[in-house]
Amino acid sequence: MLLAIDVGNTNIVFALCDGPQIVHRWRISTDGQRTADEYAVWLHQLMALEGVTMGSVDAAIISTVVPQTLFNLRGLCRKYFRVEPDVVALGALDLGLTIALPNPAEVGADRLVNAVAAHAIWPGDLIIVDFGTATTFDVVSADGAYQGGAIAPGINLSMDALYQAAAKLPRIAVEPPAGNAGAIGKGTVHAMQSGVFWGYVGLIEGLVARIARELPAAPTVIATGGLATLFQRHTPAIAHVDGDLTIRGLIRLHLLNKKQN
């Protein structure tokens, strides 16, 4: 089985995959100081709970946007799983995409992996919205060229900044105003919910519309990340949600490069 490791700024997802199927997934907070041994103890316990042995892993692939995690994750794969992991990096793997940018090395691994997965699943021009620590908008053309995109602060990051900078404002959950209340806040919490949630919906709709005007045909918009389903319920701008998009991209990259080796 394949161990797919997706390192984000906030969390790391470990997924155990059998062919194209995601069999198990586990999540841990991202910590650049965590050692290979610590990962191994944690994973061993979780795998045992599912009746899976570490010996069942015969391949691994890593995508990381936190470079300081890579050394110990490689060590984990080599020492405990006895495999040499593939690492998503420009020139290291065949991505199955072209990168139509002046400096392709600037593109984050997570954005490329999402693009790989989305292009494999949906036809035509695509916009991929990833709700993570940052909210990213990535564009892939119908012929498989990564065109670039936009990066905005993630909604939780924005809310934390608001809470920390304004002494009298409380911390609130990410949700629309309760009881179908309107956009005009009738109290502090209502006003914050309106500004944060509907403001973010406006960000999504506005950027999607602006990007779409620069494309030759109407794009399909795919969302991923923890808040994707919540926002899809409140805007027609998002056509599809796939919470496993990044892992699906890692699986596809593994299978693509395995065939060529």
MARLUMKE-141714 format. One record per residue (C-alpha): residue in three letters; residue number from 0; x, y, z. Coordinates in pm, 1 decimal, always signed. Example, Ala and Ser with C-alpha at 12.3 -4.5 7.8 and 13.67 -1.06 7.14 Angstrom:
ALA	0	+1230.0	-450.0	+780.0
SER	1	+1367.0	-106.0	+714.0
***
This chain:
MET	0	+0.0	+0.0	+0.0
LEU	1	+96.3	+362.3	-51.8
LEU	2	+152.3	+603.2	+236.0
ALA	3	+61.3	+950.9	+106.2
ILE	4	+176.2	+1239.1	+326.8
ASP	5	+34.2	+1588.8	+275.6
VAL	6	+206.5	+1851.5	+490.7
GLY	7	+16.1	+2177.5	+526.0
ASN	8	+100.3	+2479.7	+734.7
THR	9	-147.0	+2374.9	+1005.4
ASN	10	-186.0	+1996.7	+977.7
ILE	11	-22.5	+1691.0	+825.0
VAL	12	-247.4	+1425.7	+671.3
PHE	13	-120.3	+1068.3	+647.2
ALA	14	-330.4	+853.6	+413.5
LEU	15	-298.3	+481.3	+352.8
CYS	16	-400.7	+402.1	-2.4
ASP	17	-466.7	+76.9	-188.1
GLY	18	-441.5	+155.0	-558.6
PRO	19	-669.1	+454.5	-621.3
GLN	20	-864.8	+397.7	-298.0
ILE	21	-801.5	+590.1	+25.4
VAL	22	-830.4	+322.7	+294.5
HIS	23	-739.0	+518.1	+610.2
ARG	24	-640.9	+875.9	+688.5
TRP	25	-497.7	+1035.1	+1001.9
ARG	26	-422.7	+1397.0	+1088.8
ILE	27	-164.4	+1554.5	+1318.9
SER	28	-66.3	+1916.6	+1380.3
THR	29	+231.8	+2038.3	+1180.6
ASP	30	+547.7	+2070.6	+1388.0
GLY	31	+882.1	+2113.6	+1216.7
GLN	32	+1063.0	+1976.9	+1523.1
ARG	33	+873.9	+1646.4	+1543.2
THR	34	+1114.9	+1354.5	+1491.5
ALA	35	+1084.6	+1044.1	+1275.2
ASP	36	+1055.5	+835.9	+1592.3
GLU	37	+764.7	+1045.4	+1720.2
TYR	38	+580.1	+1009.0	+1389.1
ALA	39	+644.5	+633.8	+1396.5
VAL	40	+506.2	+579.5	+1747.7
TRP	41	+193.2	+780.3	+1666.3
LEU	42	+133.9	+609.3	+1331.3
HIS	43	+205.6	+260.7	+1466.9
GLN	44	-66.5	+300.0	+1729.4
LEU	45	-323.2	+433.2	+1483.2
MET	46	-248.4	+167.5	+1224.7
ALA	47	-275.0	-104.7	+1489.9
LEU	48	-621.4	+21.4	+1583.6
GLU	49	-725.4	-37.5	+1221.6
GLY	50	-558.9	-378.2	+1204.8
VAL	51	-289.0	-259.4	+965.3
THR	52	+81.0	-334.3	+1001.2
MET	53	+362.2	-97.6	+907.8
GLY	54	+496.4	-373.7	+683.5
SER	55	+194.3	-334.6	+454.4
VAL	56	+336.7	-6.4	+325.0
ASP	57	+552.1	-59.9	+16.1
ALA	58	+568.3	+297.5	-120.1
ALA	59	+541.6	+654.2	+2.8
ILE	60	+501.3	+1002.1	-142.6
ILE	61	+536.5	+1336.7	+34.2
SER	62	+404.1	+1683.2	-50.5
THR	63	+508.6	+1958.1	+188.6
VAL	64	+482.4	+2335.1	+210.2
VAL	65	+686.1	+2330.4	+534.2
PRO	66	+1044.2	+2244.6	+427.2
GLN	67	+1172.6	+2177.0	+780.3
THR	68	+942.4	+1873.3	+806.9
LEU	69	+1091.5	+1694.7	+508.6
PHE	70	+1408.1	+1553.9	+668.8
ASN	71	+1224.1	+1372.3	+947.8
LEU	72	+940.8	+1252.7	+723.2
ARG	73	+1196.6	+1104.4	+487.3
GLY	74	+1359.2	+944.6	+790.1
LEU	75	+1024.1	+799.7	+895.0
CYS	76	+973.5	+637.7	+554.8
ARG	77	+1327.0	+500.9	+534.5
LYS	78	+1365.7	+375.3	+890.9
TYR	79	+1021.6	+243.5	+977.4
PHE	80	+858.5	+165.5	+641.8
ARG	81	+1177.3	+64.5	+455.8
VAL	82	+1083.1	+268.6	+148.2
GLU	83	+1240.2	+564.0	-29.5
PRO	84	+963.8	+826.0	-58.0
ASP	85	+891.1	+1027.0	-368.6
VAL	86	+884.1	+1399.6	-295.9
VAL	87	+670.0	+1640.4	-494.7
ALA	88	+913.3	+1899.1	-626.9
LEU	89	+967.4	+2062.6	-960.5
GLY	90	+1177.5	+1832.2	-1178.0
ALA	91	+1163.3	+1542.6	-931.4
LEU	92	+844.7	+1382.6	-1066.1
ASP	93	+647.3	+1381.5	-1387.5
LEU	94	+342.9	+1589.6	-1295.4
GLY	95	+144.2	+1520.6	-1608.7
LEU	96	+97.2	+1899.0	-1633.4
THR	97	+285.8	+2188.2	-1784.1
ILE	98	+347.9	+2496.4	-1571.7
ALA	99	+282.1	+2813.9	-1768.7
LEU	100	+460.9	+3053.2	-1533.7
PRO	101	+779.5	+3260.4	-1562.0
ASN	102	+918.9	+3098.1	-1244.7
PRO	103	+760.2	+2754.7	-1194.4
ALA	104	+966.6	+2691.9	-879.6
GLU	105	+753.0	+2944.7	-690.1
VAL	106	+442.5	+2724.9	-700.2
GLY	107	+367.8	+2539.7	-376.3
ALA	108	+363.6	+2161.8	-390.2
ASP	109	+8.7	+2148.5	-253.1
ARG	110	-119.9	+2370.7	-533.6
LEU	111	+42.4	+2152.5	-798.2
VAL	112	-91.4	+1831.8	-643.7
ASN	113	-444.8	+1974.9	-633.8
ALA	114	-409.4	+2076.2	-998.4
VAL	115	-295.8	+1724.9	-1095.1
ALA	116	-596.3	+1566.4	-925.6
ALA	117	-855.2	+1811.2	-1055.5
HIS	118	-733.4	+1791.9	-1415.0
ALA	119	-753.6	+1412.2	-1400.0
ILE	120	-1114.3	+1417.5	-1275.0
TRP	121	-1284.6	+1714.3	-1445.6
PRO	122	-1261.4	+1826.5	-1810.2
GLY	123	-1224.6	+2182.4	-1933.9
ASP	124	-1080.5	+2490.0	-1768.3
LEU	125	-1074.9	+2464.5	-1389.1
ILE	126	-1050.3	+2686.4	-1083.3
ILE	127	-948.2	+2502.0	-766.3
VAL	128	-1026.3	+2674.5	-434.5
ASP	129	-839.7	+2529.5	-136.5
PHE	130	-957.3	+2641.6	+209.4
GLY	131	-644.9	+2601.5	+420.4
THR	132	-424.4	+2825.9	+629.9
ALA	133	-431.7	+3039.1	+317.8
THR	134	-717.9	+3025.0	+69.2
THR	135	-573.5	+2956.8	-273.2
PHE	136	-730.6	+2985.4	-616.0
ASP	137	-551.9	+2783.1	-884.3
VAL	138	-623.4	+2774.6	-1255.6
VAL	139	-568.6	+2477.6	-1486.1
SER	140	-648.7	+2501.6	-1855.6
ALA	141	-830.9	+2229.6	-2044.7
ASP	142	-505.7	+2114.7	-2206.3
GLY	143	-338.6	+2055.3	-1868.8
ALA	144	-140.3	+2375.6	-1820.1
TYR	145	-116.4	+2521.6	-1471.2
GLN	146	-181.6	+2893.6	-1527.1
GLY	147	-129.0	+3042.0	-1180.3
GLY	148	-389.1	+3182.7	-946.1
ALA	149	-442.5	+3389.5	-633.2
ILE	150	-358.4	+3355.2	-263.6
ALA	151	-570.6	+3513.1	+10.7
PRO	152	-550.1	+3483.4	+390.8
GLY	153	-743.3	+3184.7	+522.0
ILE	154	-1065.5	+3264.3	+703.4
ASN	155	-941.7	+3126.4	+1037.4
LEU	156	-624.0	+3331.1	+1004.3
SER	157	-832.9	+3642.6	+939.7
MET	158	-1057.4	+3571.4	+1237.3
ASP	159	-759.5	+3516.3	+1468.0
ALA	160	-609.0	+3847.1	+1358.2
LEU	161	-938.3	+4027.3	+1424.5
TYR	162	-976.6	+3869.9	+1769.3
GLN	163	-617.1	+3942.4	+1871.0
ALA	164	-606.9	+4299.9	+1742.3
ALA	165	-944.5	+4420.6	+1872.0
ALA	166	-968.1	+4399.7	+2251.6
LYS	167	-1348.0	+4406.0	+2276.0
LEU	168	-1428.5	+4160.1	+1996.6
PRO	169	-1495.0	+3797.1	+2095.3
ARG	170	-1370.8	+3485.1	+1919.0
ILE	171	-1649.3	+3344.1	+1700.0
ALA	172	-1707.3	+3029.3	+1496.2
VAL	173	-1698.7	+3027.3	+1117.5
GLU	174	-2067.3	+3026.4	+1028.2
PRO	175	-2332.9	+3253.3	+877.4
PRO	176	-2543.2	+3465.0	+1112.7
ALA	177	-2780.0	+3242.1	+1311.1
GLY	178	-3144.2	+3196.2	+1218.8
ASN	179	-3111.3	+3328.8	+863.1
ALA	180	-3040.8	+3674.9	+1000.3
GLY	181	-2952.2	+3931.8	+737.7
ALA	182	-2622.3	+4096.1	+656.2
ILE	183	-2695.3	+4397.6	+877.2
GLY	184	-2565.4	+4296.9	+1218.8
LYS	185	-2793.4	+4366.8	+1515.9
GLY	186	-2522.1	+4297.7	+1771.3
THR	187	-2147.4	+4246.5	+1790.6
VAL	188	-2148.7	+3871.1	+1726.6
HIS	189	-2404.9	+3904.7	+1446.2
ALA	190	-2200.9	+4184.6	+1288.5
MET	191	-1881.3	+3979.7	+1308.0
GLN	192	-2049.9	+3671.0	+1161.6
SER	193	-2185.7	+3881.8	+877.7
GLY	194	-1856.1	+4052.8	+805.0
VAL	195	-1643.1	+3741.8	+828.4
PHE	196	-1870.7	+3487.6	+663.2
TRP	197	-2049.5	+3693.1	+398.3
GLY	198	-1733.2	+3891.9	+340.6
TYR	199	-1553.9	+3569.0	+263.4
VAL	200	-1834.5	+3453.1	+34.6
GLY	201	-1788.6	+3783.9	-146.4
LEU	202	-1415.4	+3717.4	-173.5
ILE	203	-1479.4	+3374.7	-325.7
GLU	204	-1742.6	+3496.3	-571.3
GLY	205	-1545.3	+3806.1	-665.3
LEU	206	-1216.5	+3627.8	-734.4
VAL	207	-1384.5	+3340.7	-918.6
ALA	208	-1569.2	+3589.1	-1139.6
ARG	209	-1255.2	+3791.9	-1212.1
ILE	210	-1050.8	+3483.8	-1293.5
ALA	211	-1329.1	+3343.3	-1513.6
ARG	212	-1328.1	+3663.9	-1722.6
GLU	213	-965.2	+3594.0	-1811.4
LEU	214	-1034.5	+3242.1	-1937.2
PRO	215	-1155.7	+3144.6	-2285.5
ALA	216	-1447.4	+2935.1	-2156.0
ALA	217	-1655.3	+2914.2	-1839.8
PRO	218	-1449.3	+2720.2	-1583.8
THR	219	-1560.6	+2449.6	-1344.7
VAL	220	-1490.1	+2546.9	-982.2
ILE	221	-1377.9	+2273.7	-741.7
ALA	222	-1326.7	+2334.5	-370.6
THR	223	-1129.8	+2139.5	-113.6
GLY	224	-1024.6	+2191.3	+246.9
GLY	225	-1210.8	+2180.5	+575.9
LEU	226	-1456.2	+2464.0	+507.2
ALA	227	-1531.6	+2380.3	+144.9
THR	228	-1868.1	+2213.6	+211.5
LEU	229	-1986.6	+2497.2	+435.3
PHE	230	-1916.1	+2762.2	+173.1
GLN	231	-2055.9	+2557.5	-114.2
ARG	232	-2392.6	+2560.4	+63.4
HIS	233	-2397.0	+2939.0	+50.7
THR	234	-2262.2	+3026.3	-293.4
PRO	235	-2334.2	+2898.2	-644.0
ALA	236	-1976.3	+2983.8	-741.9
ILE	237	-1852.1	+2642.1	-623.2
ALA	238	-1965.9	+2351.5	-840.6
HIS	239	-1795.6	+2056.3	-668.8
VAL	240	-1634.2	+1973.7	-334.4
ASP	241	-1366.2	+1707.4	-287.4
GLY	242	-1216.3	+1696.5	+60.4
ASP	243	-958.5	+1438.4	-50.5
LEU	244	-837.9	+1624.4	-359.7
THR	245	-476.1	+1659.6	-243.8
ILE	246	-446.5	+1292.9	-147.0
ARG	247	-601.9	+1193.3	-480.3
GLY	248	-336.0	+1401.8	-651.5
LEU	249	-60.7	+1226.6	-457.3
ILE	250	-203.3	+887.1	-553.2
ARG	251	-216.0	+989.5	-919.0
LEU	252	+142.7	+1115.7	-911.5
HIS	253	+259.7	+791.7	-752.0
LEU	254	+82.0	+577.0	-1011.1
LEU	255	+199.0	+796.3	-1300.2
ASN	256	+563.6	+784.8	-1198.2
LYS	257	+549.6	+417.2	-1095.8
LYS	258	+444.4	+323.5	-1448.5
GLN	259	+738.1	+512.8	-1595.1
ASN	260	+1002.0	+358.7	-1364.9
***
